[in-house]
Amino acid sequence: MKNRDSIFIDLQLFAGEKTEKATPKRRREAREKGQVIKSIEINASIMILITFTIIKLFAGNIMGNLKNIFVDYLYMDMPIDTFFTYSGLHKNLIDITIKSFLTIFPILASCLIVAIVVNYLQVGFIFTGAPLKPDLNRINPIQGFKRLFSKRSIYELLKSLVKLGIIIGVVYDVFFENIRAMPSLLDMQIGAAFGYILAQIFNIAIRCGFALLAMSVFDYIYQWWDYEKDLRMTKHEVKEEYKETEGDPEVKRRIRQLQRQMSMSRMMQEIPKADVVIVNPTHIAVAIVYDSDENDAPIVIAKGQGYVAENIKERARQHNIAIVEDKPLAKTLYDTTEIGSVIPAELYHAVAEVLAYVYSLDNER
């Protein structure tokens, strides 16, 4: 008895485990709440690569424009007392800001487009305000403490350490590649030295971008696994959702049973109109009626097998309807003709012989 109780308890605990894959409805609801598979590392790594590539492509124009802005305001024809007034400083600051913004606008626009495209490729188009709704659990200290030491937090910490290690490793590698050339910077002109330093910064950024992109592949796999795990459902949840969407199976079974009973009742009410019931003695019964004024061919008004066939034959006997045994014809009619349908043309001759036989019996009586 003790073993049975322990088994019962174990099964009850196991029943609450989330072992079932998420249903389409569950996935749709999660998406509406803003829960999607997304790796921020993919966005960050691609943004680094694209941004610094664009900077390198437009570096000449950017530096030239900034130089022109500096020269223009260094040698501008404006009295000192006018330049250092509030209105003069305000006007010049606005002019410098606008010109500087127009200079770097291609980079900003390109980065914005890349960010939108990368996010769209990951999650598609989604607009929801669910994450912005107030949630008391977010300010609950107990829940916050749990989140602080959760698997997600530990994973994010380890991921940050890996990223830090990647950046340090790349900087260290580039530094020691160029350590012999660094003393020569003292002999270079300012422009050349500045260009050399920018080239190394670009080198570090590109290497970090590719390294982070490789890491983001593993991060996306983890995000996918974690997303699927969070969406898993218990068997009870799947059953309840099926009831909500498809209806209670027990109710549907009862409805089908009532429909069959009603259909059977209507079919039995039609049997007194039949001219003949063709049977395969122990299994099948098919009731046929032929009215030349209404139809061009005989019509099947009832059919059944087993218990239903016995009821059809009993009903036929009660109304003195002829019952003719013809095993092949009964089987063919049952398999090829629906209730209320005209018999197939290839069975006209066989059914006509049966009807002629029945009519001859009626004439004799």
C-alpha positions in Angstrom: 0.0 0.0 0.0 2.9 2.3 0.8 4.4 1.8 -2.7 1.1 2.5 -4.4 0.7 5.8 -2.5 4.3 6.9 -3.4 3.7 6.0 -7.1 0.4 8.0 -7.1 2.2 11.1 -5.6 5.1 10.8 -8.2 2.6 10.6 -11.1 0.8 13.7 -9.8 4.0 15.6 -9.6 5.0 14.5 -13.1 1.7 15.5 -14.6 2.4 19.1 -13.9 5.7 19.1 -15.8 5.9 21.1 -19.0 6.7 18.3 -21.5 4.5 19.2 -24.5 5.6 21.5 -27.3 3.8 24.9 -27.6 0.7 24.9 -29.7 0.2 27.5 -32.5 -2.2 29.4 -30.3 0.3 29.6 -27.4 3.0 30.8 -29.8 0.6 33.4 -31.3 -0.3 34.7 -27.8 3.4 34.9 -26.8 4.2 36.9 -29.9 1.3 39.3 -29.1 3.0 39.9 -25.7 6.3 40.6 -27.4 7.9 37.3 -26.5 10.0 36.3 -29.6 13.3 34.7 -30.4 15.8 37.5 -30.6 19.6 37.7 -30.1 20.8 41.2 -29.2 24.3 40.0 -30.0 23.5 39.5 -33.7 22.3 43.1 -33.8 25.3 44.5 -32.0 27.9 42.6 -34.1 26.3 43.4 -37.4 25.9 47.1 -36.4 29.6 47.2 -35.5 30.7 45.7 -38.8 28.4 47.9 -40.9 29.0 51.1 -39.0 32.8 50.9 -39.2 32.7 49.8 -42.8 30.6 52.8 -43.7 32.9 55.1 -41.7 35.9 53.7 -43.6 34.1 54.3 -46.9 33.1 57.9 -46.1 36.1 58.7 -43.9 37.7 60.9 -46.6 34.5 63.0 -47.2 33.8 63.2 -43.4 37.3 64.4 -42.6 37.3 66.8 -45.5 34.0 68.3 -44.5 35.0 68.6 -40.8 38.3 70.3 -41.9 36.4 72.7 -44.1 34.0 73.6 -41.2 37.0 74.2 -38.9 38.9 76.3 -41.4 35.8 78.3 -42.3 35.1 79.3 -38.7 38.8 79.8 -37.9 39.3 82.3 -40.8 35.8 83.7 -41.0 35.4 87.4 -41.5 33.6 88.4 -38.3 34.7 91.0 -35.7 35.9 89.5 -32.4 33.4 91.6 -30.4 30.6 90.2 -32.6 31.8 86.6 -32.5 31.8 86.4 -28.7 28.4 87.9 -28.1 25.5 85.7 -27.1 23.8 86.1 -30.5 27.1 85.5 -32.4 28.0 82.3 -30.4 24.4 81.0 -30.7 24.3 81.5 -34.5 27.8 80.0 -35.0 27.0 77.0 -32.8 23.8 76.3 -34.7 25.6 76.5 -38.0 28.4 74.2 -36.9 25.9 71.7 -35.5 23.9 71.6 -38.7 26.9 71.2 -40.9 28.4 68.6 -38.7 25.1 66.7 -38.6 24.8 66.8 -42.4 28.4 65.4 -42.6 27.7 62.4 -40.5 24.0 61.9 -41.6 24.9 59.2 -44.2 26.4 57.1 -41.3 23.5 57.6 -39.0 20.9 56.9 -41.8 22.8 53.7 -42.8 23.0 52.5 -39.2 19.3 53.1 -38.7 18.4 51.2 -41.8 20.7 48.3 -40.9 19.2 48.1 -37.4 15.6 48.0 -38.8 16.5 45.3 -41.4 18.4 43.1 -38.9 15.5 43.3 -36.3 12.9 42.6 -39.0 14.9 39.5 -40.2 15.0 38.2 -36.7 11.4 38.7 -35.5 9.4 40.1 -38.4 7.0 43.0 -38.0 5.5 43.2 -34.5 3.9 46.1 -32.6 2.7 45.5 -29.1 2.4 47.6 -25.9 2.3 44.5 -23.6 5.9 45.0 -22.3 5.0 48.6 -21.3 2.1 47.6 -19.1 2.7 48.0 -15.3 3.8 44.8 -13.6 4.1 44.7 -9.8 6.4 41.7 -10.0 9.1 44.0 -11.5 9.3 45.9 -8.3 8.8 42.9 -6.0 12.1 42.5 -4.1 11.7 38.7 -3.8 11.1 38.3 -7.5 14.0 40.6 -8.2 16.3 38.6 -6.0 15.2 35.4 -7.8 15.9 37.0 -11.2 19.3 38.2 -10.0 20.4 34.6 -9.4 18.4 32.9 -12.1 19.8 30.9 -15.0 19.1 33.8 -17.3 21.2 36.2 -15.2 24.0 33.7 -14.9 24.0 33.2 -18.6 24.0 36.9 -19.3 26.9 37.4 -16.9 28.9 34.6 -18.6 28.1 36.1 -22.0 29.3 39.5 -20.9 32.6 38.0 -19.6 33.1 36.2 -22.9 32.5 39.5 -24.8 34.9 41.3 -22.5 37.5 38.5 -23.1 37.0 38.8 -26.9 37.5 42.6 -26.9 40.6 42.3 -24.6 42.0 39.5 -26.8 41.6 41.5 -30.0 43.1 44.7 -28.6 46.0 42.7 -27.1 46.6 41.0 -30.5 46.5 44.3 -32.5 48.6 46.0 -29.9 51.4 43.5 -30.2 51.2 43.4 -33.9 51.9 47.1 -34.0 54.1 47.5 -31.0 57.3 47.9 -33.1 55.7 50.6 -35.2 54.5 52.7 -32.4 57.7 54.6 -31.7 57.8 55.7 -35.3 54.5 57.7 -34.6 56.7 60.3 -32.9 58.4 61.0 -36.2 55.2 61.2 -38.3 53.2 64.2 -39.1 50.1 64.7 -37.1 47.8 63.8 -40.1 49.7 60.6 -40.8 49.9 59.5 -37.2 46.2 60.2 -36.7 45.4 58.2 -39.9 47.5 55.3 -38.6 45.7 55.3 -35.3 42.3 55.4 -37.0 43.3 52.4 -39.2 44.2 50.4 -36.1 40.9 51.4 -34.4 39.1 50.2 -37.5 41.1 47.0 -37.5 40.1 46.3 -33.8 36.4 47.1 -34.5 36.2 44.8 -37.5 37.9 41.9 -35.7 35.7 42.4 -32.7 32.6 42.5 -35.0 33.4 39.2 -36.6 34.3 37.5 -33.3 31.0 38.7 -31.7 29.1 37.6 -34.8 30.5 34.1 -34.4 29.5 34.2 -30.7 26.0 35.5 -31.6 25.3 32.3 -33.5 25.7 30.3 -30.3 23.7 33.0 -28.5 20.8 32.7 -31.0 20.8 28.9 -30.5 20.6 29.4 -26.8 17.8 32.0 -27.1 15.8 29.6 -29.3 16.3 26.7 -26.8 15.3 29.0 -23.9 12.3 30.3 -25.8 11.0 26.9 -26.7 11.5 25.7 -23.1 9.6 28.7 -21.7 6.7 28.0 -24.1 6.4 24.3 -23.2 3.0 23.3 -21.9 1.7 20.6 -19.5 -0.6 17.9 -20.8 -3.5 19.5 -18.8 -2.8 22.9 -20.5 -2.9 21.3 -23.9 -6.1 19.6 -23.1 -7.8 22.7 -21.8 -6.7 24.7 -24.8 -8.1 22.0 -27.1 -11.4 22.3 -25.2 -11.4 26.1 -25.7 -10.7 26.0 -29.4 -12.2 22.8 -30.6 -14.8 22.2 -27.9 -15.1 19.5 -25.2 -14.6 16.1 -26.9 -17.3 14.6 -24.7 -19.8 17.2 -25.8 -18.8 16.8 -29.4 -19.2 13.0 -29.1 -22.6 13.5 -27.6 -23.6 15.9 -30.4 -22.5 13.3 -33.0 -24.5 10.6 -31.2 -27.6 12.7 -31.3 -27.1 13.6 -34.9 -26.8 9.9 -35.8 -30.0 9.1 -33.8 -31.9 11.9 -35.6 -30.6 10.7 -38.9 -31.5 7.2 -38.1 -35.0 8.3 -37.0 -35.6 10.2 -40.3 -34.3 7.2 -42.3 -36.7 4.8 -40.5 -39.6 7.1 -41.2 -38.9 6.9 -44.9 -38.9 3.1 -45.1 -42.7 2.7 -45.5 -42.3 4.5 -48.8 -39.9 1.8 -50.1 -40.8 -0.6 -52.9 -38.3 -3.2 -51.9 -35.5 -3.9 -49.4 -32.5 -5.7 -50.9 -30.5 -7.6 -48.4 -27.3 -9.6 -47.8 -29.2 -11.8 -45.3 -27.1 -11.3 -42.2 -25.2 -8.0 -42.8 -26.6 -5.4 -45.2 -30.0 -4.0 -46.0 -30.8 -1.3 -48.7 -34.3 0.2 -49.1 -35.2 1.4 -52.6 -38.2 3.4 -53.9 -39.1 4.1 -57.6 -41.6 6.7 -58.7 -41.5 7.2 -62.4 -43.5 10.4 -62.2 -40.9 12.1 -59.9 -37.6 10.4 -60.7 -35.9 8.8 -63.8 -34.3 6.1 -61.7 -34.8 4.3 -58.3 -33.5 6.1 -55.2 -31.9 4.6 -52.1 -33.9 5.9 -49.1 -32.3 3.8 -46.3 -29.3 1.6 -45.9 -27.4 0.0 -43.0 -25.5 -3.0 -41.8 -25.6 -5.1 -38.7 -28.0 -3.8 -36.1 -29.3 -1.0 -38.4 -29.9 -3.6 -41.2 -32.0 -5.7 -38.8 -34.1 -2.6 -37.9 -34.6 -1.8 -41.6 -35.8 -5.3 -42.2 -38.1 -5.3 -39.2 -39.6 -2.0 -40.3 -40.1 -3.4 -43.8 -42.0 -6.5 -42.4 -44.2 -4.2 -40.4 -45.3 -2.4 -43.5 -45.5 -5.5 -45.8 -42.6 -4.4 -48.0 -40.9 -7.1 -50.0 -37.4 -8.2 -48.8 -35.3 -9.7 -51.6 -32.0 -11.4 -51.0 -29.3 -10.5 -53.5 -25.8 -10.5 -51.9 -23.8 -8.9 -54.7 -26.4 -6.3 -55.5 -26.9 -5.4 -51.8 -23.1 -5.0 -51.2 -22.7 -2.9 -54.3 -25.6 -0.6 -53.5 -24.4 -0.1 -50.0 -20.8 0.7 -51.1 -21.6 3.0 -54.0 -24.8 4.9 -53.2 -25.6 7.4 -50.5 -29.0 7.8 -48.9 -31.2 10.0 -51.0 -29.1 9.4 -54.2 -30.1 7.8 -57.5 -28.6 4.4 -58.0 -25.6 4.2 -60.4 -26.5 3.6 -64.1 -24.6 0.3 -64.2 -27.0 -1.1 -61.6 -30.2 -0.1 -63.5 -30.6 -3.5 -65.1 -30.1 -5.5 -61.9 -32.4 -3.3 -59.8 -35.0 -3.3 -62.6 -35.1 -7.1 -62.5 -35.7 -7.0 -58.7 -38.4 -4.4 -59.0 -40.1 -6.4 -61.8 -40.0 -9.4 -59.6 -41.6 -7.4 -56.7 -44.2 -5.9 -58.9 -45.1 -9.4 -60.2 -45.5 -10.6 -56.6 -47.8 -7.7 -55.9 -49.9 -8.5 -59.0 -50.2 -12.1 -57.9 -51.4 -11.0 -54.4 
